[in-house]
Every structure is written in C-alpha cells, then in structure tokens.
Amino acid sequence: MRKILLGLLLASPLALAAPPKLISSDELGADWPFTTEEMHLQCLPGNAVVVTDPESGRMYAVNGAANGKARALALEPLATVWRDDPAIKGAKVPVGQVLERGLALCQ
C-alpha cells in the first residue's frame, strides 16, 4: 500500500501538468540547444520547465524549479542532450528561448 501511495505522489505533478508541446530544431535553427532533432516541452506545477525526448522517453530539467524536482521525477541531467556551442569553445547553446516557451506554457 505504501508503494502505491508513493507512486501516486510522484506521478501527481505530471498529472497536473499542461500537455506537452512538440518543438524542433527546424523552429530554432542554429539556436537549437539539444542534440536531438525534436523535444516535447512541458511546464509542470511550480513553473518547472522540462523537455522530453520523444524517442527515448527521457525527461530533462530545463530550469531550477525542475532541477528541484529532478529526483522525485527521475529527471536526467540536461547536459547529456545539451548541444555544444560551435562559436564558443567550452560553452553550450543557450536554452533561453526554450525556457521562455516553456514558461509561457505555465500560464
């Protein structure tokens, strides 16, 4: 019984979330920050912005609010799909545009 209740508590933030929106590298072009061609973008309760790889089903935290829920939601580290910035050695492509779109879904 305890396991069932724990499972429901962990799943509840996903149940309360708005449906995901598909975003792709075609939309953002060179500003696309991920190593995959497309992602599902979603805002979970508490303004937690996440992306999910539609092929693998793995979910990644985009902002601090989502990082705070990473353990409870079994989120993967964003660094595993975050694309290197070809213009700046050692830097990543900024996720600002994705974050803005995700926060807009929170409204």
RASUL-V869546 format. One record per residue. N is the residue number from 1. SS is DSSP state (alpha for helix, beta for strand, coil for the rest). Layout:
n: [N,N]
ss: [SS,SS]
This chain:
n: [1,2,3,4,5,6,7,8,9,10,11,12,13,14,15,16,17,18,19,20,21,22,23,24,25,26,27,28,29,30,31,32,33,34,35,36,37,38,39,40,41,42,43,44,45,46,47,48,49,50,51,52,53,54,55,56,57,58,59,60,61,62,63,64,65,66,67,68,69,70,71,72,73,74,75,76,77,78,79,80,81,82,83,84,85,86,87,88,89,90,91,92,93,94,95,96,97,98,99,100,101,102,103,104,105,106,107]
ss: [coil,alpha,alpha,alpha,alpha,alpha,alpha,alpha,alpha,alpha,alpha,alpha,alpha,alpha,alpha,coil,coil,coil,coil,coil,beta,beta,beta,beta,alpha,alpha,alpha,alpha,alpha,alpha,alpha,coil,coil,beta,coil,coil,coil,beta,beta,beta,beta,beta,beta,beta,coil,coil,coil,beta,beta,beta,beta,beta,coil,coil,coil,coil,coil,coil,beta,beta,beta,coil,coil,alpha,alpha,alpha,alpha,coil,coil,alpha,alpha,alpha,alpha,coil,coil,beta,coil,alpha,alpha,alpha,coil,beta,coil,beta,coil,coil,coil,coil,coil,coil,coil,beta,coil,coil,coil,alpha,alpha,alpha,alpha,alpha,alpha,alpha,alpha,alpha,alpha,coil,coil]
